């Protein structure tokens, strides 16, 4: 998984990153898809937004994947700049 500040390898490490996010933002913080995922012949993408339940959207972005042999081989987490 390629994040803006790190490269994370393996299911356990990716799970740890997700756990740290939930710890940082609290149990009501949610990631929600914006539209449908799209892709074909390997690459795919999904736009998303995140924030507390019932609260304002705190961050938006897009996840881009490369699928090889039916499994995600690479995942890039792209964060949108804050709106001004």
C-alpha positions in Angstrom: 0.0 0.0 0.0 1.5 3.3 -1.1 0.4 6.2 1.2 1.5 9.8 0.9 4.0 9.4 3.8 4.8 5.6 3.7 4.9 2.4 1.9 3.3 -0.5 3.8 3.8 -4.1 2.8 1.7 -7.2 3.8 -1.7 -7.8 5.2 -0.7 -7.5 8.8 1.0 -4.1 8.3 -2.0 -2.8 6.3 -4.3 -3.9 9.1 -2.1 -2.1 11.6 -2.4 1.1 9.6 -6.2 0.8 9.5 -6.3 0.1 13.3 -4.1 3.2 14.0 -6.5 5.4 11.9 -9.5 4.1 13.9 -7.6 4.8 17.2 -6.7 8.3 16.1 -10.1 9.4 14.9 -12.4 7.4 17.1 -15.0 4.7 16.8 -17.5 6.8 14.8 -15.1 7.7 12.0 -16.2 6.2 8.7 -14.9 5.8 5.2 -17.7 5.9 2.6 -17.6 5.3 -1.1 -18.4 8.2 -3.4 -19.9 6.6 -6.5 -19.1 3.2 -7.8 -15.7 1.6 -8.1 -14.4 1.5 -11.7 -11.8 -0.6 -13.4 -10.9 -3.1 -16.1 -7.9 -5.4 -17.1 -6.1 -4.9 -13.8 -6.3 -1.2 -12.6 -9.3 0.1 -10.7 -10.2 3.1 -8.6 -12.7 4.1 -5.9 -13.4 7.6 -4.7 -14.2 8.0 -1.0 -14.8 10.5 1.8 -14.4 10.1 5.5 -15.5 11.7 8.7 -17.4 11.1 11.9 -21.0 9.7 11.7 -23.4 12.6 11.1 -20.5 15.1 11.1 -18.7 17.0 8.4 -16.5 15.3 5.8 -12.9 15.5 7.2 -11.0 14.1 4.2 -11.6 12.9 0.7 -9.5 10.8 -1.7 -9.2 8.0 -4.2 -7.8 4.5 -3.8 -6.2 3.1 -7.0 -5.5 -0.6 -7.2 -3.6 -3.0 -9.5 -5.2 -6.4 -9.5 -3.0 -9.4 -10.5 -4.4 -12.9 -10.6 -7.6 -11.9 -8.9 -5.9 -10.3 -5.9 -4.9 -6.7 -5.1 -1.1 -6.5 -5.8 -0.7 -2.8 -5.2 -2.9 -0.1 -3.6 -2.2 3.7 -3.8 -4.0 6.0 -1.4 -4.4 9.4 -2.9 -5.6 12.2 -0.6 -7.3 15.3 -2.1 -6.0 18.7 -0.9 -8.2 20.4 1.7 -10.8 22.7 0.1 -10.2 26.4 0.8 
